[in-house]
Amino acid sequence: MGALEELYNTLGALRSVKKGLDPEYLNDVQDLSKKMMEGLSKTTGEYRHNLDVKKPSEKALKKMIDAVPSSLS
């Protein structure tokens, strides 16, 4: 299993049991999630700014933006 799939599964599991989690732990997980979203947004934005080097297809670029719309800001 790849890292993305593992993260997706873990987040799904945490989401399904979040009412039973210790609030302090949940806050830490929320902070990590926020940092990850910021990093993902930054990475996607940087990728988009280097399109002259990367040259993804228009379809792939649209999917990337649809998946991480915060990268546009």
PDB file of N, CA, C and O in Angstrom, chain B, residues numbered from 101:
ATOM      1  N   MET B 101       0.856  -1.180   0.000  1.00  0.00           N
ATOM      2  CA  MET B 101       0.000   0.000   0.000  1.00  0.00           C
ATOM      3  C   MET B 101       0.896   1.236   0.000  1.00  0.00           C
ATOM      4  O   MET B 101       1.880   1.307   0.736  1.00  0.00           O
ATOM      5  N   GLY B 102       0.543   2.187  -0.824  1.00  0.00           N
ATOM      6  CA  GLY B 102       1.304   3.427  -0.894  1.00  0.00           C
ATOM      7  C   GLY B 102       0.976   4.361   0.259  1.00  0.00           C
ATOM      8  O   GLY B 102      -0.016   4.178   0.964  1.00  0.00           O
ATOM      9  N   ALA B 103       1.814   5.350   0.436  1.00  0.00           N
ATOM     10  CA  ALA B 103       1.663   6.297   1.546  1.00  0.00           C
ATOM     11  C   ALA B 103       0.337   7.059   1.473  1.00  0.00           C
ATOM     12  O   ALA B 103      -0.298   7.296   2.500  1.00  0.00           O
ATOM     13  N   LEU B 104      -0.080   7.439   0.273  1.00  0.00           N
ATOM     14  CA  LEU B 104      -1.331   8.182   0.121  1.00  0.00           C
ATOM     15  C   LEU B 104      -2.527   7.331   0.534  1.00  0.00           C
ATOM     16  O   LEU B 104      -3.428   7.809   1.225  1.00  0.00           O
ATOM     17  N   GLU B 105      -2.532   6.078   0.112  1.00  0.00           N
ATOM     18  CA  GLU B 105      -3.623   5.178   0.485  1.00  0.00           C
ATOM     19  C   GLU B 105      -3.632   4.927   1.991  1.00  0.00           C
ATOM     20  O   GLU B 105      -4.694   4.883   2.612  1.00  0.00           O
ATOM     21  N   GLU B 106      -2.452   4.764   2.569  1.00  0.00           N
ATOM     22  CA  GLU B 106      -2.362   4.544   4.012  1.00  0.00           C
ATOM     23  C   GLU B 106      -2.882   5.759   4.777  1.00  0.00           C
ATOM     24  O   GLU B 106      -3.607   5.612   5.760  1.00  0.00           O
ATOM     25  N   LEU B 107      -2.516   6.950   4.329  1.00  0.00           N
ATOM     26  CA  LEU B 107      -3.002   8.170   4.967  1.00  0.00           C
ATOM     27  C   LEU B 107      -4.518   8.271   4.848  1.00  0.00           C
ATOM     28  O   LEU B 107      -5.203   8.600   5.816  1.00  0.00           O
ATOM     29  N   TYR B 108      -5.033   7.989   3.667  1.00  0.00           N
ATOM     30  CA  TYR B 108      -6.479   8.039   3.436  1.00  0.00           C
ATOM     31  C   TYR B 108      -7.207   7.077   4.382  1.00  0.00           C
ATOM     32  O   TYR B 108      -8.209   7.444   4.996  1.00  0.00           O
ATOM     33  N   ASN B 109      -6.705   5.857   4.493  1.00  0.00           N
ATOM     34  CA  ASN B 109      -7.324   4.868   5.377  1.00  0.00           C
ATOM     35  C   ASN B 109      -7.244   5.289   6.840  1.00  0.00           C
ATOM     36  O   ASN B 109      -8.209   5.140   7.589  1.00  0.00           O
ATOM     37  N   THR B 110      -6.105   5.809   7.238  1.00  0.00           N
ATOM     38  CA  THR B 110      -5.926   6.239   8.627  1.00  0.00           C
ATOM     39  C   THR B 110      -6.845   7.400   8.965  1.00  0.00           C
ATOM     40  O   THR B 110      -7.467   7.417  10.027  1.00  0.00           O
ATOM     41  N   LEU B 111      -6.931   8.371   8.061  1.00  0.00           N
ATOM     42  CA  LEU B 111      -7.822   9.503   8.313  1.00  0.00           C
ATOM     43  C   LEU B 111      -9.279   9.056   8.382  1.00  0.00           C
ATOM     44  O   LEU B 111     -10.052   9.559   9.198  1.00  0.00           O
ATOM     45  N   GLY B 112      -9.646   8.118   7.530  1.00  0.00           N
ATOM     46  CA  GLY B 112     -11.010   7.582   7.579  1.00  0.00           C
ATOM     47  C   GLY B 112     -11.294   6.891   8.897  1.00  0.00           C
ATOM     48  O   GLY B 112     -12.372   7.049   9.469  1.00  0.00           O
ATOM     49  N   ALA B 113     -10.327   6.124   9.379  1.00  0.00           N
ATOM     50  CA  ALA B 113     -10.495   5.435  10.662  1.00  0.00           C
ATOM     51  C   ALA B 113     -10.595   6.440  11.806  1.00  0.00           C
ATOM     52  O   ALA B 113     -11.440   6.291  12.689  1.00  0.00           O
ATOM     53  N   LEU B 114      -9.748   7.451  11.797  1.00  0.00           N
ATOM     54  CA  LEU B 114      -9.801   8.482  12.842  1.00  0.00           C
ATOM     55  C   LEU B 114     -11.131   9.231  12.799  1.00  0.00           C
ATOM     56  O   LEU B 114     -11.723   9.538  13.833  1.00  0.00           O
ATOM     57  N   ARG B 115     -11.576   9.510  11.602  1.00  0.00           N
ATOM     58  CA  ARG B 115     -12.842  10.233  11.447  1.00  0.00           C
ATOM     59  C   ARG B 115     -14.019   9.427  11.996  1.00  0.00           C
ATOM     60  O   ARG B 115     -14.941   9.987  12.589  1.00  0.00           O
ATOM     61  N   SER B 116     -13.982   8.123  11.797  1.00  0.00           N
ATOM     62  CA  SER B 116     -15.105   7.298  12.243  1.00  0.00           C
ATOM     63  C   SER B 116     -15.144   7.112  13.758  1.00  0.00           C
ATOM     64  O   SER B 116     -16.190   6.775  14.312  1.00  0.00           O
ATOM     65  N   VAL B 117     -14.015   7.330  14.430  1.00  0.00           N
ATOM     66  CA  VAL B 117     -13.996   7.146  15.892  1.00  0.00           C
ATOM     67  C   VAL B 117     -13.719   8.445  16.640  1.00  0.00           C
ATOM     68  O   VAL B 117     -13.464   8.415  17.844  1.00  0.00           O
ATOM     69  N   LYS B 118     -13.764   9.583  15.953  1.00  0.00           N
ATOM     70  CA  LYS B 118     -13.324  10.826  16.575  1.00  0.00           C
ATOM     71  C   LYS B 118     -14.113  11.216  17.821  1.00  0.00           C
ATOM     72  O   LYS B 118     -13.571  11.881  18.704  1.00  0.00           O
ATOM     73  N   LYS B 119     -15.372  10.821  17.911  1.00  0.00           N
ATOM     74  CA  LYS B 119     -16.151  11.147  19.113  1.00  0.00           C
ATOM     75  C   LYS B 119     -15.607  10.442  20.352  1.00  0.00           C
ATOM     76  O   LYS B 119     -15.819  10.907  21.472  1.00  0.00           O
ATOM     77  N   GLY B 120     -14.908   9.326  20.161  1.00  0.00           N
ATOM     78  CA  GLY B 120     -14.360   8.588  21.289  1.00  0.00           C
ATOM     79  C   GLY B 120     -12.908   8.896  21.596  1.00  0.00           C
ATOM     80  O   GLY B 120     -12.321   8.304  22.501  1.00  0.00           O
ATOM     81  N   LEU B 121     -12.322   9.829  20.840  1.00  0.00           N
ATOM     82  CA  LEU B 121     -10.906  10.145  21.035  1.00  0.00           C
ATOM     83  C   LEU B 121     -10.706  11.168  22.141  1.00  0.00           C
ATOM     84  O   LEU B 121     -11.575  11.995  22.416  1.00  0.00           O
ATOM     85  N   ASP B 122      -9.554  11.091  22.760  1.00  0.00           N
ATOM     86  CA  ASP B 122      -9.175  12.081  23.769  1.00  0.00           C
ATOM     87  C   ASP B 122      -9.095  13.446  23.083  1.00  0.00           C
ATOM     88  O   ASP B 122      -8.462  13.562  22.034  1.00  0.00           O
ATOM     89  N   PRO B 123      -9.719  14.475  23.648  1.00  0.00           N
ATOM     90  CA  PRO B 123      -9.732  15.800  23.009  1.00  0.00           C
ATOM     91  C   PRO B 123      -8.331  16.368  22.740  1.00  0.00           C
ATOM     92  O   PRO B 123      -8.115  17.020  21.718  1.00  0.00           O
ATOM     93  N   GLU B 124      -7.400  16.130  23.631  1.00  0.00           N
ATOM     94  CA  GLU B 124      -6.041  16.644  23.428  1.00  0.00           C
ATOM     95  C   GLU B 124      -5.385  15.962  22.222  1.00  0.00           C
ATOM     96  O   GLU B 124      -4.729  16.614  21.409  1.00  0.00           O
ATOM     97  N   TYR B 125      -5.569  14.653  22.119  1.00  0.00           N
ATOM     98  CA  TYR B 125      -5.043  13.909  20.971  1.00  0.00           C
ATOM     99  C   TYR B 125      -5.698  14.409  19.685  1.00  0.00           C
ATOM    100  O   TYR B 125      -5.021  14.622  18.680  1.00  0.00           O
ATOM    101  N   LEU B 126      -7.005  14.594  19.723  1.00  0.00           N
ATOM    102  CA  LEU B 126      -7.732  15.060  18.551  1.00  0.00           C
ATOM    103  C   LEU B 126      -7.231  16.441  18.118  1.00  0.00           C
ATOM    104  O   LEU B 126      -7.100  16.705  16.923  1.00  0.00           O
ATOM    105  N   ASN B 127      -6.955  17.314  19.077  1.00  0.00           N
ATOM    106  CA  ASN B 127      -6.408  18.633  18.741  1.00  0.00           C
ATOM    107  C   ASN B 127      -5.055  18.509  18.048  1.00  0.00           C
ATOM    108  O   ASN B 127      -4.774  19.223  17.085  1.00  0.00           O
ATOM    109  N   ASP B 128      -4.214  17.593  18.547  1.00  0.00           N
ATOM    110  CA  ASP B 128      -2.911  17.374  17.914  1.00  0.00           C
ATOM    111  C   ASP B 128      -3.074  16.854  16.489  1.00  0.00           C
ATOM    112  O   ASP B 128      -2.354  17.273  15.583  1.00  0.00           O
ATOM    113  N   VAL B 129      -4.020  15.943  16.296  1.00  0.00           N
ATOM    114  CA  VAL B 129      -4.287  15.403  14.961  1.00  0.00           C
ATOM    115  C   VAL B 129      -4.811  16.517  14.052  1.00  0.00           C
ATOM    116  O   VAL B 129      -4.440  16.592  12.880  1.00  0.00           O
ATOM    117  N   GLN B 130      -5.664  17.371  14.589  1.00  0.00           N
ATOM    118  CA  GLN B 130      -6.189  18.507  13.807  1.00  0.00           C
ATOM    119  C   GLN B 130      -5.050  19.428  13.377  1.00  0.00           C
ATOM    120  O   GLN B 130      -5.018  19.893  12.238  1.00  0.00           O
ATOM    121  N   ASP B 131      -4.109  19.690  14.300  1.00  0.00           N
ATOM    122  CA  ASP B 131      -2.959  20.540  13.969  1.00  0.00           C
ATOM    123  C   ASP B 131      -2.108  19.906  12.868  1.00  0.00           C
ATOM    124  O   ASP B 131      -1.677  20.594  11.943  1.00  0.00           O
ATOM    125  N   LEU B 132      -1.867  18.596  12.966  1.00  0.00           N
ATOM    126  CA  LEU B 132      -1.106  17.897  11.929  1.00  0.00           C
ATOM    127  C   LEU B 132      -1.830  17.959  10.586  1.00  0.00           C
ATOM    128  O   LEU B 132      -1.205  18.140   9.540  1.00  0.00           O
ATOM    129  N   SER B 133      -3.144  17.808  10.626  1.00  0.00           N
ATOM    130  CA  SER B 133      -3.936  17.855   9.397  1.00  0.00           C
ATOM    131  C   SER B 133      -3.840  19.236   8.749  1.00  0.00           C
ATOM    132  O   SER B 133      -3.718  19.352   7.530  1.00  0.00           O
ATOM    133  N   LYS B 134      -3.895  20.265   9.569  1.00  0.00           N
ATOM    134  CA  LYS B 134      -3.787  21.638   9.050  1.00  0.00           C
ATOM    135  C   LYS B 134      -2.416  21.851   8.398  1.00  0.00           C
ATOM    136  O   LYS B 134      -2.321  22.425   7.313  1.00  0.00           O
ATOM    137  N   LYS B 135      -1.359  21.386   9.065  1.00  0.00           N
ATOM    138  CA  LYS B 135      -0.006  21.524   8.505  1.00  0.00           C
ATOM    139  C   LYS B 135       0.124  20.754   7.196  1.00  0.00           C
ATOM    140  O   LYS B 135       0.760  21.222   6.251  1.00  0.00           O
ATOM    141  N   MET B 136      -0.478  19.582   7.150  1.00  0.00           N
ATOM    142  CA  MET B 136      -0.402  18.796   5.924  1.00  0.00           C
ATOM    143  C   MET B 136      -1.131  19.501   4.781  1.00  0.00           C
ATOM    144  O   MET B 136      -0.629  19.540   3.657  1.00  0.00           O
ATOM    145  N   MET B 137      -2.300  20.052   5.057  1.00  0.00           N
ATOM    146  CA  MET B 137      -3.044  20.763   4.021  1.00  0.00           C
ATOM    147  C   MET B 137      -2.265  21.981   3.532  1.00  0.00           C
ATOM    148  O   MET B 137      -2.264  22.282   2.338  1.00  0.00           O
ATOM    149  N   GLU B 138      -1.603  22.680   4.449  1.00  0.00           N
ATOM    150  CA  GLU B 138      -0.787  23.827   4.054  1.00  0.00           C
ATOM    151  C   GLU B 138       0.367  23.363   3.158  1.00  0.00           C
ATOM    152  O   GLU B 138       0.659  23.995   2.143  1.00  0.00           O
ATOM    153  N   GLY B 139       1.017  22.263   3.533  1.00  0.00           N
ATOM    154  CA  GLY B 139       2.115  21.732   2.739  1.00  0.00           C
ATOM    155  C   GLY B 139       1.661  21.227   1.379  1.00  0.00           C
ATOM    156  O   GLY B 139       2.334  21.447   0.372  1.00  0.00           O
ATOM    157  N   LEU B 140       0.530  20.559   1.351  1.00  0.00           N
ATOM    158  CA  LEU B 140      -0.019  20.054   0.096  1.00  0.00           C
ATOM    159  C   LEU B 140      -0.390  21.202  -0.833  1.00  0.00           C
ATOM    160  O   LEU B 140      -0.152  21.144  -2.039  1.00  0.00           O
ATOM    161  N   SER B 141      -0.969  22.232  -0.262  1.00  0.00           N
ATOM    162  CA  SER B 141      -1.337  23.413  -1.035  1.00  0.00           C
ATOM    163  C   SER B 141      -0.092  24.083  -1.610  1.00  0.00           C
ATOM    164  O   SER B 141      -0.068  24.468  -2.779  1.00  0.00           O
ATOM    165  N   LYS B 142       0.933  24.216  -0.786  1.00  0.00           N
ATOM    166  CA  LYS B 142       2.191  24.837  -1.225  1.00  0.00           C
ATOM    167  C   LYS B 142       2.854  24.002  -2.322  1.00  0.00           C
ATOM    168  O   LYS B 142       3.288  24.540  -3.341  1.00  0.00           O
ATOM    169  N   THR B 143       2.928  22.696  -2.111  1.00  0.00           N
ATOM    170  CA  THR B 143       3.561  21.806  -3.093  1.00  0.00           C
ATOM    171  C   THR B 143       2.820  21.849  -4.427  1.00  0.00           C
ATOM    172  O   THR B 143       3.445  21.909  -5.486  1.00  0.00           O
ATOM    173  N   THR B 144       1.501  21.819  -4.376  1.00  0.00           N
ATOM    174  CA  THR B 144       0.700  21.854  -5.601  1.00  0.00           C
ATOM    175  C   THR B 144       0.871  23.194  -6.304  1.00  0.00           C
ATOM    176  O   THR B 144       0.997  23.242  -7.528  1.00  0.00           O
ATOM    177  N   GLY B 145       0.875  24.286  -5.537  1.00  0.00           N
ATOM    178  CA  GLY B 145       1.085  25.610  -6.119  1.00  0.00           C
ATOM    179  C   GLY B 145       2.442  25.733  -6.785  1.00  0.00           C
ATOM    180  O   GLY B 145       2.554  26.280  -7.882  1.00  0.00           O
ATOM    181  N   GLU B 146       3.479  25.222  -6.121  1.00  0.00           N
ATOM    182  CA  GLU B 146       4.828  25.264  -6.693  1.00  0.00           C
ATOM    183  C   GLU B 146       4.896  24.429  -7.976  1.00  0.00           C
ATOM    184  O   GLU B 146       5.532  24.829  -8.951  1.00  0.00           O
ATOM    185  N   TYR B 147       4.247  23.285  -7.965  1.00  0.00           N
ATOM    186  CA  TYR B 147       4.214  22.430  -9.158  1.00  0.00           C
ATOM    187  C   TYR B 147       3.578  23.193 -10.319  1.00  0.00           C
ATOM    188  O   TYR B 147       4.083  23.179 -11.442  1.00  0.00           O
ATOM    189  N   ARG B 148       2.456  23.860 -10.023  1.00  0.00           N
ATOM    190  CA  ARG B 148       1.762  24.613 -11.064  1.00  0.00           C
ATOM    191  C   ARG B 148       2.618  25.741 -11.616  1.00  0.00           C
ATOM    192  O   ARG B 148       2.514  26.080 -12.795  1.00  0.00           O
ATOM    193  N   HIS B 149       3.465  26.326 -10.771  1.00  0.00           N
ATOM    194  CA  HIS B 149       4.304  27.435 -11.224  1.00  0.00           C
ATOM    195  C   HIS B 149       5.498  26.961 -12.060  1.00  0.00           C
ATOM    196  O   HIS B 149       6.185  27.780 -12.671  1.00  0.00           O
ATOM    197  N   ASN B 150       5.744  25.682 -12.090  1.00  0.00           N
ATOM    198  CA  ASN B 150       6.842  25.118 -12.877  1.00  0.00           C
ATOM    199  C   ASN B 150       6.324  24.305 -14.060  1.00  0.00           C
ATOM    200  O   ASN B 150       6.951  23.323 -14.458  1.00  0.00           O
ATOM    201  N   LEU B 151       5.211  24.698 -14.611  1.00  0.00           N
ATOM    202  CA  LEU B 151       4.589  23.936 -15.693  1.00  0.00           C
ATOM    203  C   LEU B 151       5.437  23.908 -16.951  1.00  0.00           C
ATOM    204  O   LEU B 151       5.309  22.992 -17.764  1.00  0.00           O
ATOM    205  N   ASP B 152       6.291  24.887 -17.120  1.00  0.00           N
ATOM    206  CA  ASP B 152       7.149  24.879 -18.299  1.00  0.00           C
ATOM    207  C   ASP B 152       8.175  23.743 -18.228  1.00  0.00           C
ATOM    208  O   ASP B 152       8.697  23.309 -19.255  1.00  0.00           O
ATOM    209  N   VAL B 153       8.459  23.268 -17.025  1.00  0.00           N
ATOM    210  CA  VAL B 153       9.406  22.164 -16.832  1.00  0.00           C
ATOM    211  C   VAL B 153       8.660  20.828 -16.745  1.00  0.00           C
ATOM    212  O   VAL B 153       9.083  19.844 -17.350  1.00  0.00           O
ATOM    213  N   LYS B 154       7.554  20.789 -15.997  1.00  0.00           N
ATOM    214  CA  LYS B 154       6.826  19.542 -15.723  1.00  0.00           C
ATOM    215  C   LYS B 154       5.960  19.087 -16.894  1.00  0.00           C
ATOM    216  O   LYS B 154       5.958  17.908 -17.248  1.00  0.00           O
ATOM    217  N   LYS B 155       5.229  20.017 -17.492  1.00  0.00           N
ATOM    218  CA  LYS B 155       4.348  19.763 -18.633  1.00  0.00           C
ATOM    219  C   LYS B 155       3.343  18.620 -18.452  1.00  0.00           C
ATOM    220  O   LYS B 155       3.336  17.675 -19.241  1.00  0.00           O
ATOM    221  N   PRO B 156       2.480  18.701 -17.403  1.00  0.00           N
ATOM    222  CA  PRO B 156       1.426  17.688 -17.291  1.00  0.00           C
ATOM    223  C   PRO B 156       0.349  17.956 -18.341  1.00  0.00           C
ATOM    224  O   PRO B 156       0.280  19.046 -18.908  1.00  0.00           O
ATOM    225  N   SER B 157      -0.475  16.967 -18.587  1.00  0.00           N
ATOM    226  CA  SER B 157      -1.578  17.175 -19.524  1.00  0.00           C
ATOM    227  C   SER B 157      -2.577  18.150 -18.893  1.00  0.00           C
ATOM    228  O   SER B 157      -2.597  18.333 -17.676  1.00  0.00           O
ATOM    229  N   GLU B 158      -3.393  18.763 -19.727  1.00  0.00           N
ATOM    230  CA  GLU B 158      -4.404  19.701 -19.228  1.00  0.00           C
ATOM    231  C   GLU B 158      -5.385  18.972 -18.300  1.00  0.00           C
ATOM    232  O   GLU B 158      -5.833  19.526 -17.297  1.00  0.00           O
ATOM    233  N   LYS B 159      -5.708  17.731 -18.649  1.00  0.00           N
ATOM    234  CA  LYS B 159      -6.626  16.929 -17.842  1.00  0.00           C
ATOM    235  C   LYS B 159      -6.011  16.652 -16.456  1.00  0.00           C
ATOM    236  O   LYS B 159      -6.697  16.752 -15.439  1.00  0.00           O
ATOM    237  N   ALA B 160      -4.726  16.307 -16.427  1.00  0.00           N
ATOM    238  CA  ALA B 160      -4.053  16.037 -15.149  1.00  0.00           C
ATOM    239  C   ALA B 160      -3.986  17.307 -14.308  1.00  0.00           C
ATOM    240  O   ALA B 160      -4.174  17.254 -13.093  1.00  0.00           O
ATOM    241  N   LEU B 161      -3.723  18.435 -14.937  1.00  0.00           N
ATOM    242  CA  LEU B 161      -3.661  19.706 -14.223  1.00  0.00           C
ATOM    243  C   LEU B 161      -5.020  20.064 -13.636  1.00  0.00           C
ATOM    244  O   LEU B 161      -5.098  20.526 -12.498  1.00  0.00           O
ATOM    245  N   LYS B 162      -6.088  19.859 -14.398  1.00  0.00           N
ATOM    246  CA  LYS B 162      -7.437  20.148 -13.883  1.00  0.00           C
ATOM    247  C   LYS B 162      -7.748  19.259 -12.690  1.00  0.00           C
ATOM    248  O   LYS B 162      -8.314  19.732 -11.704  1.00  0.00           O
ATOM    249  N   LYS B 163      -7.390  17.983 -12.757  1.00  0.00           N
ATOM    250  CA  LYS B 163      -7.631  17.069 -11.635  1.00  0.00           C
ATOM    251  C   LYS B 163      -6.868  17.520 -10.388  1.00  0.00           C
ATOM    252  O   LYS B 163      -7.387  17.446  -9.275  1.00  0.00           O
ATOM    253  N   MET B 164      -5.642  17.983 -10.583  1.00  0.00           N
ATOM    254  CA  MET B 164      -4.822  18.451  -9.468  1.00  0.00           C
ATOM    255  C   MET B 164      -5.482  19.661  -8.803  1.00  0.00           C
ATOM    256  O   MET B 164      -5.559  19.731  -7.576  1.00  0.00           O
ATOM    257  N   ILE B 165      -5.948  20.596  -9.597  1.00  0.00           N
ATOM    258  CA  ILE B 165      -6.594  21.797  -9.063  1.00  0.00           C
ATOM    259  C   ILE B 165      -7.917  21.444  -8.394  1.00  0.00           C
ATOM    260  O   ILE B 165      -8.249  22.004  -7.349  1.00  0.00           O
ATOM    261  N   ASP B 166      -8.673  20.526  -8.979  1.00  0.00           N
ATOM    262  CA  ASP B 166      -9.936  20.098  -8.375  1.00  0.00           C
ATOM    263  C   ASP B 166      -9.686  19.423  -7.015  1.00  0.00           C
ATOM    264  O   ASP B 166     -10.468  19.584  -6.079  1.00  0.00           O
ATOM    265  N   ALA B 167      -8.597  18.675  -6.927  1.00  0.00           N
ATOM    266  CA  ALA B 167      -8.286  17.962  -5.686  1.00  0.00           C
ATOM    267  C   ALA B 167      -7.744  18.893  -4.605  1.00  0.00           C
ATOM    268  O   ALA B 167      -7.998  18.688  -3.418  1.00  0.00           O
ATOM    269  N   VAL B 168      -6.995  19.919  -5.019  1.00  0.00           N
ATOM    270  CA  VAL B 168      -6.376  20.835  -4.050  1.00  0.00           C
ATOM    271  C   VAL B 168      -6.666  22.282  -4.485  1.00  0.00           C
ATOM    272  O   VAL B 168      -5.752  22.995  -4.899  1.00  0.00           O
ATOM    273  N   PRO B 169      -7.923  22.714  -4.394  1.00  0.00           N
ATOM    274  CA  PRO B 169      -8.260  24.064  -4.846  1.00  0.00           C
ATOM    275  C   PRO B 169      -7.559  25.170  -4.059  1.00  0.00           C
ATOM    276  O   PRO B 169      -7.404  26.285  -4.558  1.00  0.00           O
ATOM    277  N   SER B 170      -7.138  24.868  -2.840  1.00  0.00           N
ATOM    278  CA  SER B 170      -6.444  25.891  -2.052  1.00  0.00           C
ATOM    279  C   SER B 170      -5.089  26.248  -2.647  1.00  0.00           C
ATOM    280  O   SER B 170      -4.487  27.245  -2.249  1.00  0.00           O
ATOM    281  N   SER B 171      -4.599  25.455  -3.592  1.00  0.00           N
ATOM    282  CA  SER B 171      -3.315  25.762  -4.228  1.00  0.00           C
ATOM    283  C   SER B 171      -3.406  26.975  -5.140  1.00  0.00           C
ATOM    284  O   SER B 171      -2.380  27.515  -5.553  1.00  0.00           O
ATOM    285  N   LEU B 172      -4.617  27.410  -5.461  1.00  0.00           N
ATOM    286  CA  LEU B 172      -4.797  28.556  -6.336  1.00  0.00           C
ATOM    287  C   LEU B 172      -4.582  29.877  -5.609  1.00  0.00           C
ATOM    288  O   LEU B 172      -4.390  30.910  -6.252  1.00  0.00           O
ATOM    289  N   SER B 173      -4.612  29.859  -4.292  1.00  0.00           N
ATOM    290  CA  SER B 173      -4.455  31.131  -3.565  1.00  0.00           C
ATOM    291  C   SER B 173      -3.027  31.401  -3.216  1.00  0.00           C
ATOM    292  O   SER B 173      -2.724  32.426  -2.606  1.00  0.00           O
TER     293      SER B 173
END
